[in-house]
């Protein structure tokens, strides 16, 4: 694709990156077949190719309009288009650059700004989110159906007990912002599984939100500050080489932290640290698959079979498209005795996509309906996934229990 970027961006690091990405696009249209919003809306401007044209126009100096903003807001950032693109177009990076510019040029109305501001101030801050979430659970029976579905009922019991034994092998885990309150057993289950493998999973108490919520709401400076905060929290252990890896149990956080090195590459104080942190970061499925021989030995010592055997695995977009990790969690589950159903159109987004389900409820609910139908088509006993946002979103649309896949692995190893 030929480009002629405007002077205001042409010679900046963002402009040079955007120019290279635009030039790699050959207009082939392969991305249309895998774009969830294009499949629903049938509008070229709600496809990656159409959005690339809109972004190109803006980067070349044409006025940013409400129309451009609408179509870029509708994008889930699922990055399925990247998985299918034969030219390797880095669409997600181009979208981040363009959204950042668009936010400064196309003004939003006050009510929309208020919602977006509220989301990025509440969700990443456990001190605010946690009490509000508890109040929401108490008031849940009185809430309208649309809001009630977004707040899971309080669980009667949650086995969020961490192992006390300290092993020589240690790995860091990110608690995240909403997961400790909404599903505290996920990281605890991960710690128990790792404990059985001779690895201690530890938390850096000062670490917090990965930065994705703010960054993808176009408050990119805030997002970068969250990234720097986490690097500062982790760096003493990283610098002393006391940990082997930084483990992500939410694939949405994982794809963000793996991009710290890229996003902070121009920061003289953090560039090298961010690159090191990203290099150490692994999804929990990568860690456990590397330890599959130990896991299989533990299973072979057991005489019992799991009570729940038939699962439908939902692979989050941030796992299969963002991190390009496919099949590792599934292979681990099969190896310990679970039967995984076939899920049609498994590459398509469930509609959660961070805050998308709140900001684009119509499209999100259609995607949720389609995804739940696909997951339930094989008649599973439970649905498992790898990201807290997907888990909560899917649970709001299914009568089946939806859990993190490591939770069922933990129970299998504890039988």
C-alpha positions in Angstrom: 0.0 0.0 0.0 1.4 3.4 -1.0 1.5 6.0 1.8 2.0 9.7 2.2 1.8 10.4 5.9 1.1 14.0 7.1 4.0 16.1 8.5 2.6 16.0 12.0 3.3 12.3 12.3 5.6 11.3 9.5 8.9 11.7 11.3 7.8 10.5 14.7 8.4 6.9 16.0 4.7 6.2 15.9 4.5 7.6 12.3 7.4 5.5 11.1 5.9 2.3 12.6 2.4 3.1 11.2 3.9 3.7 7.8 5.7 0.4 7.8 2.5 -1.4 8.8 0.4 0.3 6.2 2.9 -0.5 3.5 2.7 -4.2 4.4 -1.0 -4.4 3.6 -1.7 -5.7 0.0 -5.6 -5.2 0.1 -6.1 -9.0 -0.2 -9.2 -9.1 1.9 -8.4 -12.4 3.6 -9.1 -10.6 6.9 -12.8 -10.1 6.1 -13.6 -13.8 6.5 -12.3 -13.9 10.1 -13.5 -10.5 11.3 -16.4 -10.9 13.8 -17.9 -7.4 13.3 -17.8 -7.7 9.5 -19.6 -11.0 9.7 -22.4 -9.4 11.7 -22.6 -6.0 10.1 -21.5 -6.8 6.5 -19.9 -3.3 6.2 -16.5 -3.0 4.7 -15.7 -0.2 7.1 -16.3 -2.7 10.0 -13.6 -5.0 8.6 -9.8 -4.7 9.2 -9.3 -3.7 5.5 -11.9 -1.0 5.8 -10.6 0.3 9.1 -7.0 0.3 7.6 -8.3 2.7 4.9 -9.9 4.9 7.5 -6.7 5.0 9.6 -4.6 5.7 6.5 -6.7 8.7 5.6 -6.3 10.1 9.1 -2.6 9.5 9.2 -2.3 11.2 5.8 -3.9 14.4 7.2 -7.6 14.0 6.4 -9.8 15.3 9.3 -10.7 12.6 11.8 -14.5 12.3 12.0 -17.2 10.7 14.2 -17.6 8.1 11.5 -13.9 7.1 11.8 -14.3 6.9 15.5 -17.5 4.8 15.3 -15.8 2.1 13.1 -12.6 2.0 15.2 -14.6 1.8 18.4 -16.5 -1.2 17.0 -13.3 -3.1 16.5 -12.9 -5.8 19.2 -9.1 -5.8 18.9 -9.4 -9.6 18.7 -6.6 -9.7 16.2 -8.1 -12.7 14.3 -7.2 -10.8 11.2 -3.5 -11.0 12.2 -3.7 -14.8 12.4 -5.1 -15.1 8.9 -3.1 -12.3 7.2 -0.6 -13.7 4.6 1.4 -10.4 4.7 1.9 -10.3 8.5 0.1 -6.9 8.9 0.4 -5.8 12.5 -3.1 -4.5 12.7 -3.3 -4.3 16.5 -0.3 -2.0 16.7 -1.7 0.2 13.9 -5.0 0.4 15.7 -3.3 1.5 19.0 -1.4 4.3 17.2 -4.5 5.5 15.3 -6.9 5.4 18.3 -4.4 7.4 20.3 -4.4 10.1 17.6 -8.2 9.9 17.1 -8.9 10.5 20.7 -7.2 13.9 20.4 -8.9 14.9 17.2 -12.5 13.6 17.3 -14.3 14.8 20.5 -16.7 12.5 22.3 -19.9 13.6 24.0 -19.8 14.2 27.7 -21.8 11.1 28.6 -19.6 8.8 26.6 -16.5 10.4 28.1 -17.9 9.9 31.6 -18.5 6.2 31.1 -15.0 5.6 29.6 -13.4 7.7 32.4 -15.3 5.8 35.1 -14.3 2.4 33.6 -10.6 3.2 33.5 -10.7 4.7 37.1 -12.6 1.8 38.7 -11.6 -1.4 37.0 -7.8 -1.1 37.3 -8.0 -0.1 41.0 -8.9 -2.9 43.4 -9.3 -0.5 46.3 -12.3 1.0 44.4 -13.5 -2.0 42.4 -13.6 -4.5 45.3 -16.1 -2.7 47.6 -18.2 -1.7 44.6 -18.3 -5.3 43.3 -19.3 -6.6 46.8 -22.1 -4.0 46.9 -23.2 -5.1 43.4 -23.4 -8.7 44.6 -25.5 -7.8 47.5 -27.9 -5.7 45.4 -27.8 -8.2 42.5 -31.4 -9.5 43.0 -32.7 -5.9 42.7 -30.8 -5.0 39.5 -32.2 -5.0 36.0 -31.5 -8.1 33.9 -28.9 -6.5 31.7 -26.9 -5.3 34.6 -27.5 -8.4 36.8 -25.8 -10.6 34.1 -22.6 -8.6 34.4 -22.3 -9.3 38.1 -21.8 -13.0 39.0 -23.5 -14.2 42.2 -21.4 -14.6 45.3 -19.9 -18.1 45.4 -20.7 -20.0 48.6 -17.1 -21.4 48.8 -13.9 -20.7 47.0 -10.8 -22.7 47.7 -8.4 -19.8 47.4 -5.7 -21.5 49.6 -2.1 -21.1 48.6 0.6 -23.7 49.3 3.0 -22.9 52.1 6.0 -24.9 51.0 8.7 -22.8 49.4 10.6 -24.5 46.5 13.9 -23.6 45.0 12.3 -22.9 41.7 10.2 -19.7 41.8 8.0 -17.9 39.4 6.1 -14.6 39.7 2.4 -14.4 39.0 0.4 -11.2 38.3 -2.7 -11.0 40.4 -4.3 -8.4 38.1 -7.0 -5.9 38.9 -10.5 -7.7 38.8 -9.5 -11.3 39.0 -8.6 -11.5 42.7 -12.1 -10.3 43.6 -14.2 -12.0 40.9 -12.4 -15.4 40.8 -9.7 -15.7 43.5 -9.4 -19.4 43.1 -7.7 -19.1 39.6 -4.3 -18.0 40.9 -4.6 -20.2 44.0 -5.3 -23.2 41.8 -2.3 -22.3 39.6 -0.1 -22.1 42.7 -1.3 -25.5 43.9 -0.6 -27.1 40.5 2.8 -25.5 40.3 3.5 -26.6 43.9 3.0 -30.2 42.8 5.5 -29.6 40.1 8.1 -28.3 42.5 7.6 -24.6 41.7 6.6 -21.9 44.0 4.3 -19.2 42.6 4.8 -15.9 44.3 3.2 -12.5 44.1 4.8 -9.0 44.1 2.4 -7.2 46.4 2.9 -3.8 44.8 2.1 -5.1 41.2 -1.3 -4.2 39.9 -3.3 -3.7 36.6 -1.3 -4.7 33.5 -2.3 -1.4 31.9 -4.6 -2.9 29.2 -7.9 -1.3 30.5 -6.5 2.2 30.3 -4.4 1.7 27.2 -7.3 0.2 25.1 -9.6 3.0 26.3 -7.1 5.3 24.6 -5.8 6.7 27.9 -2.4 5.5 26.7 -0.3 7.5 29.1 -2.1 6.1 32.0 -1.7 2.6 30.6 2.1 3.1 30.3 2.2 4.3 33.9 0.6 1.0 35.0 3.3 -0.8 33.0 6.1 1.1 34.7 4.5 0.5 38.1 4.6 -3.3 37.5 8.1 -3.3 36.2 9.2 -1.4 39.4 7.4 -4.0 41.5 8.9 -7.0 39.7 12.4 -5.6 39.0 14.1 -6.5 42.3 13.3 -10.2 41.8 14.1 -10.0 38.1 17.4 -8.2 38.5 18.6 -10.7 41.2 17.5 -13.6 38.9 15.4 -15.1 41.7 12.5 -16.0 39.4 12.4 -18.1 36.2 9.4 -16.5 34.6 6.5 -14.1 35.1 3.3 -16.2 34.8 0.0 -14.9 33.4 -3.2 -16.7 34.3 -5.3 -14.2 32.3 -4.4 -14.2 28.7 -5.6 -10.6 28.3 -2.9 -9.5 30.8 -0.4 -11.9 29.1 -0.6 -10.3 25.7 -0.3 -6.9 27.3 2.8 -7.7 29.4 4.5 -9.4 26.5 4.2 -6.1 24.7 5.8 -4.0 27.4 9.1 -4.1 25.7 7.6 -2.8 22.4 5.4 -0.1 24.0 8.2 1.2 26.3 11.0 0.9 23.8 11.5 4.7 23.5 11.5 5.2 27.3 15.2 5.7 28.3 14.5 4.6 31.9 12.4 1.6 31.2 13.2 0.3 27.7 15.7 -2.4 28.8 13.8 -3.4 31.9 10.5 -3.7 29.9 12.2 -5.8 27.2 13.5 -8.2 30.0 10.1 -8.4 31.6 8.4 -9.2 28.3 11.0 -11.9 27.6 10.3 -13.5 31.0 6.5 -13.5 30.6 4.7 -16.7 29.8 1.1 -17.8 29.8 0.3 -20.5 32.3 -0.4 -22.9 29.4 3.2 -22.5 28.2 4.6 -23.2 31.7 2.4 -26.3 32.3 2.9 -27.7 28.8 6.6 -27.6 29.3 6.1 -29.6 32.5 3.7 -32.1 30.9 5.9 -35.1 31.6 5.7 -34.4 35.4 2.0 -33.8 35.2 1.5 -37.2 33.3 3.5 -39.0 36.0 1.3 -37.5 38.7 -1.8 -38.6 36.9 -0.4 -42.1 36.3 -0.1 -42.6 40.0 -3.8 -42.1 40.4 -6.5 -44.7 40.1 -9.5 -42.4 39.9 -11.0 -40.6 36.9 -12.4 -37.1 37.0 -16.1 -36.7 37.8 -16.5 -34.1 35.1 -14.9 -35.5 31.9 -16.4 -33.7 28.9 -15.3 -30.1 28.5 -15.6 -27.4 25.9 -12.5 -25.2 25.7 -12.9 -21.6 24.7 -9.6 -20.2 23.5 -9.6 -16.4 24.2 -8.5 -14.1 21.3 -5.7 -12.8 23.5 -4.3 -16.3 23.7 -4.8 -17.7 20.1 -4.4 -14.4 18.1 -2.6 -12.0 20.5 -0.1 -14.4 21.8 -0.3 -16.9 19.0 -0.6 -19.8 21.5 -2.8 -22.6 20.3 -3.4 -26.1 21.6 -1.2 -26.1 24.7 -3.9 -25.9 27.3 -6.0 -28.3 25.3 -3.2 -30.9 25.1 -2.6 -30.7 28.8 -6.3 -31.2 29.6 -6.5 -34.2 27.3 -3.3 -35.7 28.8 -4.9 -35.8 32.2 -8.1 -37.5 31.1 -10.5 -34.8 29.9 -12.5 -35.2 26.7 -12.7 -31.9 24.7 -15.6 -31.3 22.4 -15.3 -29.8 18.9 -16.1 -26.1 19.0 -17.3 -24.6 15.6 -15.7 -21.3 14.6 -13.4 -21.5 17.6 -11.3 -18.6 16.1 -14.2 -16.1 16.6 -14.4 -13.7 19.6 -16.9 -14.2 22.4 -17.6 -10.5 22.6 -16.0 -9.8 26.0 -12.9 -7.9 24.7 -12.1 -6.0 27.9 -14.6 -3.2 28.2 -16.2 -3.9 24.8 -19.2 -5.7 26.4 -20.1 -2.5 28.2 -19.3 0.0 25.5 -20.8 -2.0 22.6 -23.5 -4.1 24.2 -25.5 -4.9 21.0 -22.6 -6.4 19.1 -21.2 -8.0 22.2 -24.4 -9.9 23.0 -24.7 -11.2 19.5 -21.2 -12.5 19.6 -21.9 -14.0 23.0 -25.0 -15.8 21.8 -23.1 -17.3 18.8 -20.2 -18.3 20.9 -22.3 -20.0 23.6 -24.2 -21.9 21.0 -20.9 -23.1 19.5 -19.4 -24.1 22.8 -22.6 -26.0 23.9 -23.1 -27.7 20.5 -20.9 -30.6 21.6 -22.9 -31.1 24.8 -20.1 -30.5 27.3 -20.6 -30.8 31.0 -18.6 -27.6 31.7 -17.0 -24.8 29.7 -13.4 -23.8 30.4 -11.4 -20.8 29.2 -8.1 -19.0 29.9 -9.1 -15.4 30.6 -11.2 -13.8 33.4 -13.1 -11.4 31.1 -14.1 -14.2 28.8 -15.0 -16.4 31.7 -17.4 -13.9 33.2 -18.9 -12.9 29.9 -19.5 -16.5 28.9 -21.0 -17.3 32.3 -23.6 -14.5 31.8 -24.8 -16.3 28.7 -24.7 -20.0 29.6 -26.4 -22.2 32.1 -23.3 -24.4 32.2 -20.6 -23.7 34.7 -17.7 -21.7 33.2 -14.3 -22.0 34.8 -10.6 -21.4 34.2 -9.0 -24.4 32.8 -6.3 -24.5 35.5 -9.1 -24.9 38.1 -10.2 -28.2 36.6 -6.6 -29.3 36.2 -6.0 -28.6 39.9 -9.0 -30.7 40.9 -7.8 -33.5 38.6 -4.3 -33.5 40.2 -5.9 -33.4 43.7 -8.1 -36.5 43.1 
